[in-house]
């Protein structure tokens, strides 16, 4: 099997001018986005101006801008989210013949740009950068794209600017393509993302990528004991059950088949800034294991920051079907009805 997504990643990792130092060094945001030069430009997008403009465009406010939640407007069959601090605008259209459409504008700094969006959000249905999908087992595709993005790639293109982790288009592309290739390796095509059920090579892809997560967390994320992660005991956080990767007879076969792609993933990961590396690894682990947390030898815990987790939840609430209570809004996986509720798919963020 050959993927086209590695070609996009390969161009990035081979570009000698592309490195983590290219981007503003910021810490992981906790409650507010980092105050970078980009964010200072975005401050021209005043919240009260956006609200007045929306009212003049006959948009109805359905959510306020509290604790990382964007200002969300409803107009006809379109939902529009505006993040004043980062300047990000996301549009979701419900279309009877094409399912959901998403359009993410990373840095919309001018109030006139927002006005154009709020006046006619449906115009994005014909935008070449708009992505469509009808079901959870499908790629997000543009009208001109025959390949498409896995949902994780689209999700992180939203989460990075929404949380304040990054508004740099090159960095966002790197992470989005990384996540799409990761899930191309992880999941069987045309199947909903159910952990332990629809992964490639039976459990082979899941186990191999889990081992990569452990290694990369030690190399780049500062968690030197690579083969430990913590799982909170039920009913509290005082007791930690420390686990290690399991075994799968198909792991070696998977690595032999896709080794070049695994190497490419690692090279791409090394190009990212540490705050993004840490949040990616925390998200991937928690997607596979309920309450999974990275832990180092001093029992320091690495997990999703509150604002990054909220951005993930906002994405799920905007772009996932409202009638699917088996889908985790934060992690984008589907609960396996054959598993116990407290097993690997028992996330607390299902709709």
Number of C-alpha atoms within 10 A of each C-alpha: 5 7 11 10 18 19 11 14 22 16 12 21 20 11 9 8 10 16 16 14 11 14 15 16 15 17 14 22 18 16 15 15 22 22 13 16 9 19 20 14 16 20 15 16 23 16 16 10 13 19 19 11 18 22 14 12 16 14 21 15 17 12 13 14 14 8 11 23 19 22 20 23 22 20 19 13 11 20 24 24 26 26 27 25 28 30 27 26 26 21 26 25 25 20 16 8 7 13 13 22 23 24 22 19 15 22 22 20 23 15 16 12 11 20 16 12 19 26 16 13 22 21 12 18 23 10 12 12 17 20 24 24 20 18 16 19 15 17 23 24 19 21 14 11 12 9 13 21 24 24 22 24 24 25 22 23 25 25 22 24 27 34 30 30 25 28 24 16 12 14 23 23 18 22 25 24 27 25 24 23 25 22 23 18 23 22 23 18 17 12 14 20 23 18 20 19 16 19 23 20 19 18 20 22 29 26 24 22 21 19 19 17 20 23 18 21 25 18 14 17 21 14 25 18 18 22 20 21 24 21 20 16 12 11 7 8 9 9 12 16 12 16 12 12 13 8 12 15 12 17 20 14 14 21 16 10 11 14 13 11 20 19 11 18 21 16 17 20 20 17 19 22 23 19 17 20 19 23 20 20 23 21 21 18 22 22 20 19 18 17 18 23 23 27 23 19 11 9 15 11 14 21 20 20 16 17 23 28 21 21 24 26 21 20 23 22 15 21 20 18 17 11 8 11 13 17 26 24 25 25 23 23 21 21 23 19 10 7 12 11 13 11 12 19 26 19 24 13 15 20 17
